């Protein structure tokens, strides 16, 4: 008698569809994790950059760095505005004075901008001084004493307060705290 041979090589349609479904589920899960960790990485890098710039401002003030061929008597500072059209930037400024007899005011004036820092994919979400939310604030380091001034724009200015800056991207966030001694803490 003739023997009928069956083709036993290859995969069945059900095996192929199952394999494709498993690959699809694993790919979707890994891409979601990749994007989450990418956003968290952006927030962490921006927090490190901001902390570094706070230390840079301290270094400029204590090192008596000049701005426009003069040492800014009010020191160096950072300006934040959580309500600006672009919530992804802050400014490094030199506090030369407010034009009123050369007195410095621990605030950013129009002619004092040194550098704008763009956080790219990360927003400045919340600004707080002593636990109270503010829209704008400056942090100024005044030489020669290591005095840190934290000021609400249009409000009070004090050397005995704490500041909190919240950086956000999607659901990811990092909190940066600064006290009147100049200590920076990233949470």
Secondary structure in CASP SS format (residue, H / E / C, confidence):
PFRMAT SS
TARGET T0000
AUTHOR 0000-0000-0000
METHOD secondary structure of the structure
MODEL  1
X C 1.00
X C 1.00
X C 1.00
X C 1.00
X C 1.00
X C 1.00
X C 1.00
X C 1.00
X C 1.00
X C 1.00
X C 1.00
X C 1.00
X H 1.00
X H 1.00
X H 1.00
X H 1.00
X H 1.00
X H 1.00
X H 1.00
X H 1.00
X H 1.00
X H 1.00
X H 1.00
X H 1.00
X H 1.00
X H 1.00
X H 1.00
X H 1.00
X H 1.00
X H 1.00
X H 1.00
X H 1.00
X H 1.00
X H 1.00
X H 1.00
X H 1.00
X H 1.00
X H 1.00
X H 1.00
X H 1.00
X H 1.00
X H 1.00
X H 1.00
X H 1.00
X H 1.00
X H 1.00
X H 1.00
X H 1.00
X H 1.00
X H 1.00
X H 1.00
X H 1.00
X H 1.00
X H 1.00
X H 1.00
X H 1.00
X H 1.00
X H 1.00
X H 1.00
X H 1.00
X H 1.00
X H 1.00
X C 1.00
X C 1.00
X C 1.00
X E 1.00
X E 1.00
X C 1.00
X C 1.00
X E 1.00
X E 1.00
X C 1.00
X C 1.00
X C 1.00
X C 1.00
X E 1.00
X E 1.00
X E 1.00
X E 1.00
X E 1.00
X E 1.00
X C 1.00
X C 1.00
X C 1.00
X C 1.00
X C 1.00
X C 1.00
X C 1.00
X E 1.00
X E 1.00
X E 1.00
X E 1.00
X E 1.00
X E 1.00
X C 1.00
X C 1.00
X C 1.00
X C 1.00
X C 1.00
X C 1.00
X C 1.00
X C 1.00
X C 1.00
X C 1.00
X C 1.00
X C 1.00
X C 1.00
X C 1.00
X C 1.00
X H 1.00
X H 1.00
X H 1.00
X E 1.00
X E 1.00
X E 1.00
X E 1.00
X E 1.00
X E 1.00
X C 1.00
X C 1.00
X C 1.00
X C 1.00
X E 1.00
X E 1.00
X E 1.00
X E 1.00
X E 1.00
X E 1.00
X E 1.00
X C 1.00
X C 1.00
X E 1.00
X E 1.00
X E 1.00
X C 1.00
X E 1.00
X E 1.00
X E 1.00
X E 1.00
X E 1.00
X E 1.00
X E 1.00
X C 1.00
X C 1.00
X C 1.00
X C 1.00
X E 1.00
X E 1.00
X E 1.00
X E 1.00
X E 1.00
X E 1.00
X C 1.00
X C 1.00
X C 1.00
X C 1.00
X E 1.00
X E 1.00
X C 1.00
X C 1.00
X C 1.00
X C 1.00
X E 1.00
X E 1.00
X E 1.00
X E 1.00
X E 1.00
X E 1.00
X E 1.00
X C 1.00
X C 1.00
X E 1.00
X E 1.00
X E 1.00
X E 1.00
X E 1.00
X E 1.00
X E 1.00
X C 1.00
X C 1.00
X C 1.00
X C 1.00
X C 1.00
X E 1.00
X E 1.00
X E 1.00
X C 1.00
END
